[in-house]
Amino acid sequence: MLTPLLKALTLKCNNTAYRPVMDAIDLLQRYLEQPLKEGAFFDAAESVPLEGVVPDQWRAAVVDDKGRVERIPYELCVLVSLREALRRREIWVVGANR
């Protein structure tokens, strides 16, 4: 479900407070073609934005005891953060006003 959504929409944001959400979306777009079988976690060298994306209550479900970020719960957190930003109109979809 995430792949068609990110391929179909172009998202924009001018508010620096929501930059972590946009960075998280960019990260997810880079990992779209990598199957989860090859890696359920993001690469250790990858800079994964957590502040402003992952709520404190979800942190234990997203980050394991070794400090690795699991992809599926992280994607859920990104989608929730994106929904909130879209509702506030801090992030918008290009061409949505047409």
C-alpha positions, 0 to 999 in steps of 0.5 A: 500500500505504501509503494503506490501511495508514495509513487503517486503523490508529490508532497511539499512542505515549507515549515521546518518543524515538519522537516523530519516527516519529509526526511522520513518520507524521502527515506521510505522512497529510497527503500521502496524497491528493497523487499522486506525479506532482505532487510526488516531493518534500515541500514545501520549507516542510514540516518533515520529521523525519529524525533517528530516522527515516532511518538515516545509510546512507539519508540520501543516497538520501532527501535530494538535493543541493538538500536536498529530501526525496524521498517514496518512499525517505522512506516506506520509512524511515518504515515500517522505523522503524515496524516497529522501534517496533512490535516494541519496543512503543513504538508500538502500534495502538489496539485490537490487544489485542482 
